[in-house]
């Protein structure tokens, strides 16, 4: 049985934008959509009537989300549920059964409702399955053929050719295939320090030569994926500069940004890396964070 797309809902505009995005994504993937509302645990001694009111409010939030999902994708198969928190634990658990988990985000570190900034970042940091953050101001939603008011937009993959991940690359190719969109693969490189170059490392003199060699590495990494997805149009690009800056510029015209999150060697308190953190705060398009070892 295929895993559902799961979206966390809380009644906010960001949550509703995430619901609409998740409904279209579920339809593209041929999956069902699970609407999930997290209630914080009932305080000790809270009256039963207050607990019932919270459940009623949760049902209202779920009904509103259902309306938005059906408006975005009338044929989507829906189910819903509500669980008690803590929110991070509940959403991380939901991510384990999702493909992917979708959350609403305001960007700039501010997440609304039960998806407070620390909660959303905590979910991204701890989840072992892909999580997508969607803002309410990401522009005109694409139609079923991948077109927007500004024309066809790319799926953007941030690729580190020194540590490529099959999970991240595969997610990006599948996202592009399901949208019939072009996949733009971007690797950002920085000029090496002559004092730290080792044998076999990129050390050509001029920037054009370095860029050409990095592009060769990108092509080598993607060769097997091009063969696996022959119907996906791929644009390979390399840019000199900081990865976060390069990806933010490219994401301004992207439909979806896909980046990786390394799980191996995580500190005792998991957290996102500096590049992913900057992208989650500032990217103007939905961001898919794909965990990998």
KATA-V11304 format. One record per residue. N is the residue number from 1. SS is DSSP state (A for helix, B for strand, O for the rest). PHI is phi in degrees with one decimal (999 if undefined). OMEGA is omega in whole degrees, 0 to 359 (NA if undefined). Layout:
n:N ss:SS phi:PHI omega:OMEGA
n:N ss:SS phi:PHI omega:OMEGA
//
This chain:
n:1 ss:O phi:999 omega:181
n:2 ss:O phi:-72.3 omega:177
n:3 ss:O phi:-67.7 omega:180
n:4 ss:B phi:-78.7 omega:163
n:5 ss:B phi:-79.2 omega:181
n:6 ss:B phi:-116.0 omega:179
n:7 ss:B phi:-125.4 omega:174
n:8 ss:B phi:-80.3 omega:184
n:9 ss:O phi:-123.4 omega:180
n:10 ss:O phi:-142.0 omega:178
n:11 ss:O phi:90.7 omega:180
n:12 ss:O phi:-79.6 omega:178
n:13 ss:A phi:-63.5 omega:178
n:14 ss:A phi:-65.4 omega:178
n:15 ss:A phi:-62.6 omega:180
n:16 ss:A phi:-69.2 omega:175
n:17 ss:A phi:-63.4 omega:177
n:18 ss:A phi:-63.7 omega:179
n:19 ss:A phi:-63.3 omega:179
n:20 ss:A phi:-62.4 omega:178
n:21 ss:A phi:-61.7 omega:182
n:22 ss:A phi:-65.3 omega:179
n:23 ss:A phi:-63.2 omega:178
n:24 ss:A phi:-65.1 omega:180
n:25 ss:A phi:-65.4 omega:179
n:26 ss:A phi:-61.3 omega:179
n:27 ss:A phi:-65.0 omega:179
n:28 ss:A phi:-60.0 omega:184
n:29 ss:A phi:-87.4 omega:184
n:30 ss:O phi:69.7 omega:181
n:31 ss:O phi:-112.6 omega:170
n:32 ss:O phi:-84.4 omega:180
n:33 ss:B phi:-117.5 omega:178
n:34 ss:B phi:-107.8 omega:176
n:35 ss:B phi:-88.7 omega:185
n:36 ss:B phi:-125.0 omega:175
n:37 ss:B phi:-112.9 omega:180
n:38 ss:B phi:-101.9 omega:173
n:39 ss:B phi:-98.3 omega:172
n:40 ss:O phi:-65.1 omega:183
n:41 ss:O phi:-54.3 omega:180
n:42 ss:O phi:-65.0 omega:180
n:43 ss:O phi:-57.9 omega:180
n:44 ss:O phi:-59.5 omega:177
n:45 ss:O phi:86.4 omega:179
n:46 ss:O phi:-65.8 omega:181
n:47 ss:O phi:-63.0 omega:180
n:48 ss:A phi:-58.8 omega:182
n:49 ss:A phi:-65.4 omega:177
n:50 ss:A phi:-67.9 omega:177
n:51 ss:A phi:-63.0 omega:178
n:52 ss:A phi:-65.2 omega:178
n:53 ss:A phi:-64.4 omega:179
n:54 ss:A phi:-65.0 omega:178
n:55 ss:A phi:-67.4 omega:178
n:56 ss:A phi:-64.4 omega:177
n:57 ss:A phi:-61.8 omega:178
n:58 ss:A phi:-61.6 omega:178
n:59 ss:A phi:-63.4 omega:178
n:60 ss:A phi:-64.5 omega:178
n:61 ss:A phi:-61.9 omega:181
n:62 ss:A phi:-65.9 omega:179
n:63 ss:A phi:-65.3 omega:178
n:64 ss:A phi:-62.7 omega:179
n:65 ss:A phi:-64.7 omega:179
n:66 ss:A phi:-61.2 omega:179
n:67 ss:A phi:-61.1 omega:180
n:68 ss:A phi:-67.2 omega:180
n:69 ss:A phi:-63.0 omega:181
n:70 ss:A phi:-69.8 omega:176
n:71 ss:A phi:-66.9 omega:181
n:72 ss:A phi:-76.0 omega:182
n:73 ss:O phi:-149.0 omega:188
n:74 ss:O phi:-55.8 omega:183
n:75 ss:O phi:-90.9 omega:185
n:76 ss:O phi:-66.5 omega:177
n:77 ss:O phi:-87.4 omega:189
n:78 ss:B phi:-114.5 omega:161
n:79 ss:B phi:-147.7 omega:182
n:80 ss:B phi:-140.7 omega:179
n:81 ss:B phi:-167.4 omega:175
n:82 ss:B phi:-132.8 omega:181
n:83 ss:B phi:-133.5 omega:176
n:84 ss:B phi:-91.8 omega:182
n:85 ss:O phi:-76.4 omega:12
n:86 ss:O phi:-62.3 omega:189
n:87 ss:A phi:-61.1 omega:182
n:88 ss:A phi:-59.7 omega:182
n:89 ss:A phi:-62.1 omega:182
n:90 ss:A phi:-65.7 omega:183
n:91 ss:A phi:-74.9 omega:176
n:92 ss:A phi:-63.9 omega:177
n:93 ss:A phi:-62.9 omega:179
n:94 ss:A phi:-63.4 omega:180
n:95 ss:A phi:-61.7 omega:180
n:96 ss:A phi:-65.4 omega:179
n:97 ss:O phi:-107.4 omega:187
n:98 ss:B phi:-109.1 omega:175
n:99 ss:B phi:-150.3 omega:355
n:100 ss:B phi:-101.2 omega:167
n:101 ss:B phi:-90.3 omega:182
n:102 ss:B phi:-119.8 omega:179
n:103 ss:B phi:-128.8 omega:176
n:104 ss:B phi:-86.7 omega:184
n:105 ss:B phi:-141.3 omega:172
n:106 ss:O phi:-90.8 omega:186
n:107 ss:O phi:74.8 omega:180
n:108 ss:O phi:50.8 omega:174
n:109 ss:O phi:75.0 omega:183
n:110 ss:O phi:-114.3 omega:177
n:111 ss:O phi:-115.3 omega:190
n:112 ss:O phi:-95.0 omega:177
n:113 ss:O phi:60.3 omega:179
n:114 ss:O phi:-71.3 omega:179
n:115 ss:O phi:-90.3 omega:177
n:116 ss:O phi:-63.5 omega:184
n:117 ss:A phi:-52.3 omega:181
n:118 ss:A phi:-65.6 omega:179
n:119 ss:A phi:-68.9 omega:181
n:120 ss:A phi:-60.8 omega:179
n:121 ss:A phi:-65.5 omega:177
n:122 ss:A phi:-64.5 omega:178
n:123 ss:A phi:-64.8 omega:179
n:124 ss:A phi:-60.1 omega:183
n:125 ss:A phi:-69.2 omega:187
n:126 ss:A phi:-97.2 omega:186
n:127 ss:O phi:-64.7 omega:177
n:128 ss:O phi:-105.0 omega:176
n:129 ss:O phi:-130.8 omega:185
n:130 ss:O phi:-59.6 omega:176
n:131 ss:B phi:-127.7 omega:179
n:132 ss:B phi:-115.7 omega:175
n:133 ss:B phi:-104.2 omega:185
n:134 ss:B phi:-124.1 omega:177
n:135 ss:B phi:-94.3 omega:180
n:136 ss:O phi:-77.5 omega:185
n:137 ss:O phi:-115.3 omega:183
n:138 ss:O phi:-88.7 omega:175
n:139 ss:O phi:98.5 omega:183
n:140 ss:O phi:-66.3 omega:180
n:141 ss:O phi:-62.7 omega:178
n:142 ss:O phi:-72.7 omega:175
n:143 ss:O phi:-81.3 omega:183
n:144 ss:O phi:-64.5 omega:179
n:145 ss:O phi:-94.3 omega:177
n:146 ss:O phi:86.5 omega:183
n:147 ss:B phi:-89.0 omega:174
n:148 ss:B phi:-123.2 omega:178
n:149 ss:O phi:-61.9 omega:181
n:150 ss:O phi:-99.2 omega:182
n:151 ss:B phi:94.1 omega:183
n:152 ss:B phi:-65.3 omega:180
n:153 ss:O phi:-118.0 omega:185
n:154 ss:B phi:-85.5 omega:158
n:155 ss:B phi:-87.6 omega:184
n:156 ss:B phi:-109.7 omega:178
n:157 ss:B phi:-111.6 omega:171
n:158 ss:B phi:-85.2 omega:187
n:159 ss:O phi:-113.7 omega:170
n:160 ss:O phi:-102.0 omega:186
n:161 ss:A phi:-70.5 omega:178
n:162 ss:A phi:-78.0 omega:179
n:163 ss:A phi:-142.5 omega:183
n:164 ss:O phi:-69.1 omega:181
n:165 ss:O phi:-120.4 omega:178
n:166 ss:A phi:-63.8 omega:181
n:167 ss:A phi:-62.1 omega:182
n:168 ss:A phi:-69.6 omega:181
n:169 ss:A phi:-63.5 omega:180
n:170 ss:A phi:-62.8 omega:178
n:171 ss:A phi:-62.1 omega:181
n:172 ss:A phi:-66.5 omega:179
n:173 ss:A phi:-64.2 omega:180
n:174 ss:A phi:-66.5 omega:178
n:175 ss:A phi:-64.9 omega:178
n:176 ss:A phi:-67.2 omega:180
n:177 ss:A phi:-61.6 omega:183
n:178 ss:A phi:-67.1 omega:179
n:179 ss:A phi:-93.2 omega:190
n:180 ss:O phi:54.3 omega:182
n:181 ss:O phi:-109.5 omega:173
n:182 ss:O phi:-74.4 omega:174
n:183 ss:B phi:-102.9 omega:175
n:184 ss:B phi:-98.7 omega:181
n:185 ss:B phi:-105.9 omega:184
n:186 ss:B phi:-122.4 omega:172
n:187 ss:B phi:-119.4 omega:178
n:188 ss:B phi:-99.2 omega:181
n:189 ss:B phi:-125.2 omega:179
n:190 ss:O phi:-125.3 omega:181
n:191 ss:O phi:-59.6 omega:181
n:192 ss:O phi:-73.1 omega:174
n:193 ss:O phi:-82.1 omega:182
n:194 ss:O phi:-54.6 omega:182
n:195 ss:O phi:-78.2 omega:184
n:196 ss:O phi:-112.4 omega:180
n:197 ss:O phi:-66.9 omega:176
n:198 ss:O phi:-111.3 omega:180
n:199 ss:O phi:-59.1 omega:176
n:200 ss:O phi:82.5 omega:180
n:201 ss:O phi:-82.3 omega:181
n:202 ss:O phi:-65.7 omega:183
n:203 ss:O phi:-144.1 omega:178
n:204 ss:O phi:-67.5 omega:189
n:205 ss:O phi:-72.6 omega:188
n:206 ss:O phi:-95.4 omega:179
n:207 ss:A phi:-59.4 omega:179
n:208 ss:A phi:-58.8 omega:179
n:209 ss:A phi:-67.9 omega:177
n:210 ss:A phi:-62.7 omega:180
n:211 ss:A phi:-60.7 omega:180
n:212 ss:A phi:-64.3 omega:179
n:213 ss:A phi:-69.5 omega:176
n:214 ss:A phi:-61.8 omega:179
n:215 ss:A phi:-63.1 omega:176
n:216 ss:A phi:-63.3 omega:177
n:217 ss:A phi:-63.9 omega:179
n:218 ss:A phi:-59.5 omega:181
n:219 ss:A phi:-61.1 omega:180
n:220 ss:A phi:-65.6 omega:180
n:221 ss:A phi:-64.4 omega:187
n:222 ss:A phi:-88.7 omega:187
n:223 ss:A phi:-56.6 omega:181
n:224 ss:A phi:-66.8 omega:181
n:225 ss:A phi:-74.7 omega:175
n:226 ss:A phi:-62.3 omega:179
n:227 ss:A phi:-67.7 omega:181
n:228 ss:A phi:-73.7 omega:181
n:229 ss:O phi:-122.7 omega:184
n:230 ss:O phi:-66.1 omega:182
n:231 ss:O phi:-88.2 omega:179
n:232 ss:O phi:-93.9 omega:176
n:233 ss:O phi:-78.4 omega:186
n:234 ss:B phi:-116.6 omega:174
n:235 ss:B phi:-113.2 omega:181
n:236 ss:B phi:-94.7 omega:181
n:237 ss:B phi:-135.7 omega:172
n:238 ss:B phi:-128.2 omega:183
n:239 ss:B phi:-136.1 omega:174
n:240 ss:B phi:-82.6 omega:179
n:241 ss:O phi:145.2 omega:179
n:242 ss:O phi:-74.5 omega:182
n:243 ss:A phi:-56.3 omega:183
n:244 ss:A phi:-61.7 omega:181
n:245 ss:A phi:-63.4 omega:182
n:246 ss:A phi:-64.8 omega:181
n:247 ss:A phi:-70.5 omega:178
n:248 ss:A phi:-64.1 omega:177
n:249 ss:A phi:-63.7 omega:182
n:250 ss:A phi:-68.2 omega:183
n:251 ss:A phi:-69.6 omega:181
n:252 ss:O phi:-63.7 omega:179
n:253 ss:O phi:-120.2 omega:182
n:254 ss:B phi:-102.0 omega:175
n:255 ss:B phi:-86.7 omega:181
n:256 ss:B phi:-154.2 omega:175
n:257 ss:B phi:-109.9 omega:181
n:258 ss:B phi:-115.7 omega:178
n:259 ss:B phi:-134.8 omega:181
n:260 ss:B phi:-100.4 omega:175
n:261 ss:B phi:-137.4 omega:184
n:262 ss:B phi:-74.9 omega:180
n:263 ss:O phi:-92.9 omega:183
n:264 ss:O phi:-62.4 omega:178
n:265 ss:O phi:72.4 omega:179
n:266 ss:O phi:-65.0 omega:176
n:267 ss:O phi:-67.8 omega:181
n:268 ss:O phi:-56.4 omega:174
n:269 ss:O phi:-104.2 omega:184
n:270 ss:O phi:-58.7 omega:177
n:271 ss:O phi:-152.3 omega:177
n:272 ss:O phi:-79.2 omega:176
n:273 ss:O phi:-73.6 omega:184
n:274 ss:A phi:-63.6 omega:180
n:275 ss:A phi:-68.5 omega:179
n:276 ss:A phi:-61.4 omega:180
n:277 ss:A phi:-60.7 omega:180
n:278 ss:A phi:-64.8 omega:180
n:279 ss:A phi:-67.3 omega:179
n:280 ss:A phi:-64.9 omega:181
n:281 ss:A phi:-77.5 omega:194
n:282 ss:A phi:-120.0 omega:184
n:283 ss:O phi:-64.6 omega:182
n:284 ss:O phi:-90.1 omega:178
n:285 ss:O phi:-122.4 omega:175
n:286 ss:B phi:-56.1 omega:181
n:287 ss:B phi:-120.4 omega:176
n:288 ss:B phi:-99.3 omega:178
n:289 ss:B phi:-105.7 omega:185
n:290 ss:B phi:-110.1 omega:180
n:291 ss:B phi:-70.3 omega:177
n:292 ss:B phi:-156.6 omega:179
n:293 ss:O phi:-86.4 omega:NA
//
